[in-house]
Amino acid sequence: MESRLARNHGFGSKVAIHPRQVAVINEVFSPTAAELERARKLMDAFRKSEALGRGAVEFQGMMIDYANLRWAQRILGFDSEV
């Protein structure tokens, strides 16, 4: 529960004081399949827009820019297939 609360507040990791905590922390802080897919699509949409000389684009009903691109890159850094 503590790990989920930390992630919901925007933290990207948590300190473990006992080895039994590691599995739960890894599970909670690892991106879900849906997050990975959204990050891939966001990155693709942004790169296409960027190739046209734009620094922002609409994606799934919201405007995205370089801050969103950095989020996607961070999420995809967890993906071993990238």
N, C-alpha and C positions, 0 to 999 in steps of 0.2 A: 504494500500500500504506500509506503514511504517513497519508493522508487517511482511509482506512477504519479504521485503528487509532484515530485521533483521534475519529472518529464513534462507534466502539464504546465508547470511554471516556467518552462523554457530551458531547463538545464539539459545538458548533453551527456552527462555522466554522473556517477555517484561513487563515493568512497565506500569500500567494503572493509569491515574490520574482522571478518571471519570468512574463510573460503566457502562456506555453505551459501553465502550471500551472492556469490559471483554469478551463478546460473540465472537467478531471478533478475539481477541487475542487467545482465546481457540480454535477456528476453525483453525486458521493458524498454531498454534504450536502443535496441536494434530496430531499424525501420521495417514496417510491414510491407507485404507485397503491394498493397494499394499505394502506399507512400512512394515506393520505388517506381511504380508505373506512372504515377502523377509527376514525379520528378523527371522521368525520361521525357514525357510528353511536354512538360513545361520547358525543358531545356531545348527540345526540338523546335517548339513554337518560337521561343526567343531567338534562337540562332537563325531561323528563317527570316524573322523580322530584322534582326541585326544585319543580315546580308543585304537588306534593302535600305540600310542606313538609318534604321529606327532604333531608339534606345528603350522603347516600351511597346507593349503589344497587349491586346485583350486575349485572355486565356481563361476559359471556363467561367466567363462572366465577370472577371476581374482584371484590372490592369496589372501587368507584371513588368518589372524592371530589373536592374542589376542585383538588387538586394534579393529578389526572388530567385534569380539565377544562382547566386551564391548558396542559397538554401538547397536548391536542387543538386548542386555540385557536392555539397556536404553530405546530403542523403545518399547520393550515388557513390560516394567514397566508401560506404559500407558494403556496397554490392560488389562481390567478387567477379561478376560477369562483365563489368564495365571495363 
